[in-house]
Structures are given as C-alpha cells and as structure tokens.
Amino acid sequence: MCGIFGIISREVSPELLERAQRSLAHRGPDDTGSVVIQCRTDETCHVGLAHTRLSIIDLSPSGHQPMRDPATQNTIIFNGEIYNFRELRRELEMAGSEFHSQSDTEVVLAAYRTWGDACLHRLRGMFAFALWDDAKQRLLLARDPLGIKPLYYYQTGGTFLFASEVRTLLQTEFVPRRMDATGALSYLAFGSVYEPWTIIDGVKAVPPGHQLTFCDGAVEIRENWSPLRRAIGSNRHTREEHNGTGSGNLAMYMSEAVLSHLVSDVPVGVFLSGGIDSSSLVAVLSHNGVRATTFSLVFKEEEFDEARYSREVARRFDTEHHEIPISLDDTLAILPAALAAMDQPTVDGINTYLVSAKAREAGVKVALTGLGADEMFAGYSNFRRVPKMERVRAHLRNLPPVTMRPLVAAVAMVACGGDRRRKLAELARQEGSVHPYFLVRSLFGREEQRALLLGNQYGNAEHELDRILSDSIAATATLDPVNRVSYLECCWYMRNTLLRDSDFMSMAHGLELRVPFLDRGLVEACFQIPGKQKLSGRLPKQLLLANLGVELPIEIVKRPKRGFTLPFERWLRGEMRSVVEEALHAKRNPASLDTGKVEEVWNRFLAGETSWSRPWALFVLQQWCEENL
C-alpha cells in the first residue's frame, strides 16, 4: 500500500513533488521516489510522478517506484496489492517477459505491455495506479472494481493532477480551497461525501472499476469491469429457476478469497472482534491448515469489553492470539489526531483509527478484516427493513390524492418526535426521488439540509445528487429486493463510508487493511444467489456459516449483533460537551452552515430528541473545514 501523486503541466517543480510526498508520507513510510518526464510530442509538456511506499511485497530496493519498463519506457506508480500477481507472472514469463524484481508492480507493467488496457480485467486485488504510456503519450489511471483504494483527480486549464488523497491535491495550490455544493449536500444527507463528488469543488473520484485516460488535454472515462454490473446484467428469473444453485461453489470461493489475501512478504494478521465476520476469516484459515495470528482490542471498561468472544474463537481455532488493552480515556485522548487524519469529513471512522493505531504499535503491518460480509450475506437489518418499506411505498403511491393529503398531514404532525418519525413522514410525502434505502441511511432530511446550508447554489446540487441516486435505483431493476439492497450498500454506504474510512484511517498509521469478503470472484458469486436464500434459516448470515467448512462456536453465532461502538452519546453530554458546544456556537463558520440551525440541532440532541450522530456530523464538518479550507 502506498501513496501516489501526479501532475501533467507546462512546468513541474521538484519542490511540488516533494510537497506531495510529505503530504502522503503516512501512507508510505518505507521509501519515496519521484520522476519528471518530458513529453516527446510537446516540449512544453511535463509529467511529474511521485510515490511513497509501504513495503509489503518485495521489500528490497527492486520494488522502488516510480518503476519504468525498460522495454517500453512506460512508467508506473502503484497503490494496492495484486493477489494473483504470481500466476500472472508465470503466464507472462511463458510469453517471453523477463522480470528484475519480485514485486506485483512490475507484473502490472509487464501485463500492460502484453495486453494493453485489457490487463485490467486480469488483475485480482485492490488497486489504484497511474501509468504513463510513452508510445501513446497518454496517462492511464485505473481503480479496482469495488473502490477499495481511492483515487482523485482535478483539471484546470492545461494542468491535470491526481492523488491518493484529496488533501494532497489541496497542498499543490492548484486547487481552490472551496467546498463543493453537491459534496456538502451528500455529507449532510448521509454522513459521508458521496462519489463521484468530493468535499472540494472540482475534485472528483475516479469511479471504481473504471479507467481514466488523459491525452492531449482531454479526459476520457470508461468502465472496464464490475462484478456488480455483471450481476445486474444476469437474468433474475434464470437465477430463481435454479433455486440458488449459485451457492454450490460458495465454499470454494470463500477459501480462494481468504487464502489469496495472505500474499505478502511480511506477516499478515487478522483483526478479531469475536463477531461472525472476523471469526469466519479465522475459521476458513483454520479449515485450510493455516494457523492465524489474531489481534483483538480489550477494553478495561467491562460494558465495552468483548474479550470473552474473541478469546473463545482464538481458543477454538488455536490462533496465535494477541490482546491490545485500551481504555476509554485512551480513546478520548486520540480524538483530535483522528479528526486531523480524515482525508474527507465523515461521521464514522474513529474506531478504525483507534484499532489501526494500536495494531501498528503492536507490530502489525497487514491485517485482514471482515468488512464486506454484511453486504454480501445480508447481515444488516436493512435487508429486511427496506423491502418492507418498498412495499409500503408502493401501496401509498396507489392511494388517491384525497386520501394521501390527510395521511401525510397526520404523519407530519407526529414527525417532530424523533428521527424515525421524521423518516416516516418523508416516506409518506415521497419527496423528490427518495427511495427507502436512502431514507434508512439518511442523516439529515431534505428540509433540514436546506435549512442548514446557506446560499442558493444548492438547488443544482440537489438535482445532481437525486439524479445519481435515482440512476442507481434504476440499475437494480432486474435484481430481487435483497440483492438490490446488497448492490446499494456496496455502491453507497460501503464504498463511501466503510472503505474510504478504513483506507485513510489505517494508512494514517502505515497499516494495510485487506478485505477478503470483497474478493472479485466471491462478490460475483454472491450476486448470483437469490436474496431469499440469503435470508433463509434461523441464524444470522446462515449462508456464510454453512460455507466455512467448520462450525463457529455457538455463542459467537447467537450473540447479538454489535458493531465496534464508542460512547459518543455519553462523551457529547460529558467530557466533550464544552469543545463541541463551543465549535457549534462559534460565529466564525468555515463550513458555511446556518449557525441558528446548527444550534437547533445541538439543543435537540441535549433534549433527547435526536441522535448524537447529527451534531457530531456538524462538528466534524466544521473541524475539517477549519483545518483544510
């Protein structure tokens, strides 16, 4: 895992590349490198590439980047891991390629030399890379199908820039420090900024599973591969007629996914919480003869400690188990640093920062996590709730206006009593293009968003956001209700919150997180399974449990679902109250929010009328803008 940055412009100064490297140093503390290439067809054009390296595969200087292909003079900077690089290398060697390192980066260079853009279909892993094609005088940017690794770009005049982090682009001084209207709107709507937008005006994300080319001043973006798109393209009735036979090889896909993610020249650990997801990773490893090294956080406070579950899994599968003790006071102390580590504002992610910091201190450099299991195996309550809400919405649409008006008015009267009632009122009003999934995942409703945001530029932002969300709903027309929720979770909450937070919060400590449940083959297989089969049985995620090869301890399977939560509700009313209150009441407002409405949200929280996540989201946005804008 690494940090990458590049610029194509008339002039590229070494100082600019060094500044970018400093901005990305946390992502790659082991090595740095840069190069300036003069374009052959235009002597006024220069390409600058900078890299910071976290050495995971081929720890020798042979893995140094930028890396140049001596046969073509193509140059690459790479962030991520290609799990099937050894298989690809053997195939390329049989075709005549020679290699000078043991790195996966050199394999990508050779694959591009041999197969061109089609090499992207062969890469199995998580990646974001930039490749300068010397013959075509073209820059190629590529991102993995699920968006596990981030990649952002910005164009102004004849200058094109890209980077692993938004803040790095801000450091170049080419990018105006101005908040993007649609990015800000999506943040208030969902607690994280939704791609393709970012929080910065003009900076966009390269879409997952897409390649972007920059040639002669023009940007072209096209999709190359997507397991989600392939699943949507499958015929729903064919899948249902087979009555779930798509799950027949699921155990094989599970084993391949988990084992492939062990590729590394440094030890690989497993973050073990004692829940079904992380315990399943340990179970698969054990079933395949691999003794896992596991790491668990152990809270000193009994009400938050779940050590007995992780200890039982470690005992059952004989792992080399390590416990990392921590207190809530420790957690509270790292909050300022965690906020400063955010590449973009997010209501989540503090827990990942904490886990990553403690794991890195304990010597962990690469760790597997259970992220993605809920999305693939219908683990959230949303998989039952959203289809029910879809049915209610369909019934409401069939009601005549004379019936709907008093119903909406009645619901609206009770909506002020809490967040759930507010969402119910929005569902009854059917405002805009709101779909039950986005309603369930929403933070602030549309009326609240309008009240919080100052200025009249947000009308177009509403239209843009609604258009993208509506398009994603339309794309799921051939999916059954459960797989539709799975697709939406992958495209929105998982990508824009879980994966992004995991990336910048772990890389803040030079830690690589890997997500076997999002392996390409496993994801595609899961989308071929009818949704009703994913929800069958009396146990949670029974389809996952049935394909591990071994049984999990029954106390792990039947324990109540509980994420890794921190006591923000208590903190905001106690230890953090003065800090948050002062920030939300400040007259200086870098986020351009209506201070009166912000205070109203805070007061409603203190009165117990709304969730802690809403004032916390406003506080995080204010802090991020203060730091970066």
Secondary structure, DSSP 8 states (H G I E B T S, - for coil): -EEEEEEEES---HHHHHHHHHHTGGG-BSEEEEEEEE-SS-TT-EEEEEEEE---S--SGGG-SSEE-TTT--EEEEEEEETTHHHHHHHHHHTT---SSS-HHHHHHHHHHHHGGGGGGG--EEEEEEEEETTTTEEEEEE-TT--S--EEEEETTEEEEESSHHHHHHTSSS---B-HHHHHHHHHHSB--TTB-SBTT-EE--TTEEEEEETTEEEEEE---HHHHHHHS-HHHHHHTTTGGGTTHHHHHHHHHHHTT--SS-EEEE--SSHHHHHHHHHHHHTT---EEEEEEESSTTT--HHHHHHHHHHTT-EEEEEEE-HHHHHHHHHHHHHT-SS-BSS-HHHHHHHHHHHHTT--EEE--TTHHHHHT-STHHHHHHHHHHHHHHHHTS-HHHHHHHHHHHHHHHTT-HHHHHHHHHHHT-TT--HHHHHT-SS-HHHHHHHB-SSTHHHHHHHHHHHHHHHHHTTTTS-HHHHHHHHIIIIIIIIIIIHHHHHHHHTTT-EEE-GGG-HHHHHHHHTS-HHHHT-SSSTTHHHHTTSSS---HHHHHS--------HHHHHHTTTHHHHHHHHH-S--TT-B-HHHHHHHHHHHHTTSS-THHHHHHHHHHHHHHHH-
